[in-house]
Amino acid sequence: MLSNLGAMLVRFAGRFRREDGQALAEYSLLLAFVAMACILALGALGLAVSGQLDDITAALL
């Protein structure tokens, strides 16, 4: 059972080693995903900070 699983993992990993040109595409997709996550996080953080500043301004008036 364990040897079958090991052989299957070796075959699965071998598929990715043979495709040399895919590395750049994978890195660019990963970079795009990280950039989108950062943009969404900063947007949400900006809205939260803006809401807090609005509350402070309303309390002072």
C-alpha positions as CSV (number, residue, x, y, z in Angstrom):
1,M,0.0,0.0,0.0
2,L,2.7,2.4,1.0
3,S,4.9,1.6,-2.0
4,N,1.9,2.2,-4.3
5,L,1.3,5.5,-2.7
6,G,5.0,6.4,-3.1
7,A,5.0,5.4,-6.7
8,M,1.9,7.4,-7.4
9,L,3.4,10.5,-5.8
10,V,6.6,10.1,-7.9
11,R,4.5,9.9,-11.1
12,F,2.5,12.9,-10.0
13,A,5.6,15.0,-9.2
14,G,7.2,13.8,-12.5
15,R,4.4,15.5,-14.4
16,F,5.3,18.9,-13.1
17,R,9.1,18.4,-13.6
18,R,8.7,17.8,-17.4
19,E,6.8,21.1,-18.0
20,D,9.6,23.7,-18.0
21,G,7.6,26.6,-19.4
22,Q,4.9,26.6,-16.8
23,A,6.9,28.1,-13.9
24,L,6.6,31.7,-15.1
25,A,2.9,31.4,-15.6
26,E,2.5,29.9,-12.1
27,Y,4.5,32.7,-10.5
28,S,2.6,35.4,-12.4
29,L,-0.7,33.9,-11.3
30,L,0.5,33.7,-7.7
31,L,1.7,37.3,-7.8
32,A,-1.6,38.4,-9.2
33,F,-3.4,36.5,-6.4
34,V,-1.2,38.1,-3.7
35,A,-1.7,41.6,-5.2
36,M,-5.5,41.2,-5.3
37,A,-5.5,40.0,-1.7
38,C,-3.4,43.0,-0.6
39,I,-5.7,45.4,-2.5
40,L,-8.8,43.9,-0.9
41,A,-7.3,43.9,2.6
42,L,-6.1,47.5,2.2
43,G,-9.5,48.6,0.9
44,A,-11.3,47.0,3.9
45,L,-8.8,48.5,6.3
46,G,-9.2,51.9,4.7
47,L,-13.0,51.7,5.1
48,A,-12.6,50.7,8.7
49,V,-10.3,53.6,9.5
50,S,-12.6,56.0,7.6
51,G,-15.5,54.8,9.7
52,Q,-13.6,55.3,12.9
53,L,-12.6,58.8,11.9
54,D,-16.1,59.7,11.0
55,D,-17.3,58.5,14.4
56,I,-14.6,60.6,16.1
57,T,-15.5,63.6,14.1
58,A,-19.3,63.2,14.8
59,A,-18.5,62.9,18.6
60,L,-16.6,66.2,18.5
61,L,-19.3,68.1,16.9
